[in-house]
Amino acid sequence: MNYQAAIFDMDGLLLDTERVCMRIFKEACAVQNLPFHEDVYLSIIGCNAASIDVIFRKAYGDDLDRLHDEWRTRYNAVVKHQAIPLKEGVIELLEWLKAQGTPIAVATSTAHEVATKKLELAGLAKYIDNLTTGCEVANGKPHPEIYQLAASRLNVEPQHCLAFEDSNNGVRSAVAANMMTFQIPDLVEPCDEVRQFGHAIVPSLHEVLAKLKTA
């Protein structure tokens, strides 16, 4: 496997954020006396803020503004002050890549300020050579722009990058950028369309590390 850099999604891949975020969204719905549409919520995973707004606006209409304010206030109270638990195998994989001299980037749909704080609180900032976020691109995932930008900042061609994702939208983005893609599913299993991409689908980053060591 000929790779020169590794680019990671963050939420649901490095950090066990998705369960925390969904729990807080359900709480916000209850406080605002609004229904929790689980199918709608799961469809936003891997999207940037603009895409999330479009999807939620269709489901909640004019109620979205007060729901979003409630959700954001509760979410920031957690993620800006508490370390989100790491996903299984994160440290081992990052330590190994660093030992190999492999540049590491994060390409996340999360806003830059919040992403930086999450990585710092989780103790991961020291591993990351570059952070590229959804607010820095015109087209969010599943468009390949965020992965292309992350690769360019590492001065590595996309086809020589490993990409690590949990969501279907994230995988679409990485594959469209022509990266060697690993999917480690979190809340949402790979759909049939995504499975046909032929990328590696593994249960945890421990298995990713084992594959890289034997590649």
Steps between C-alpha positions, in 0.01 A plus 500: 500500500677811374391794717671820607244656738198412714185712522236437765143604551444600864149450638399136519845394376759638741254619762184327620313824437200381304329330794562803721367735233188293431421473872524878536283554190231272644513699825463826306198360313335402828563840660353676194205257480602386152521146360832324463525370141771237527512430125549869427765531767700202372490646148700807607802304623805602299339821368623855554296771675338634182380156390375418850293818503335410169412148618369608839308794351294256294417298811444776757411807296479824699553308824859428400637832626398446862591131481842579360566761769407252773708226345805720440497643853483154657754352258758776549465470877626144464752493213674829585566393857512119513717248316297282265592130542736362235394226264667163540854480360552872435818554701664180380443588134610863535812401694592243234450743213712759678773242553494433125544873432160521331343850491155502663209734428141528614225585249179565692169667423509655848578872531868581555472644852295208630716239325816651646356495851379141465842380385678691777272373777530142372881522495522446124624841382864395536456233232340726239714683244207678336132561572258567213139577590163535332496878533809520277343343190218603270376142461464272801509121506406300292683735262875421492613862556584465870723197440665663204578809708635293788730310263626819338587642842713193563657537152392147411294396197158361601567160345792457741286567808325261734156624606311380807124553530197368685210649303371430152526868406859508619589192299341650190720806553823307550438259212412788268833657597666177381636402840566153642200491731425309818149511646446425867120522542359673807127577532421433134593186310634531142216516248495275194615779271804575716589132542536479123796740514716204598683685779605331825225473762629396843348494851762709682825691465676205663423299186617789284835499678535126457435533126750783461769307686464207262451702180 
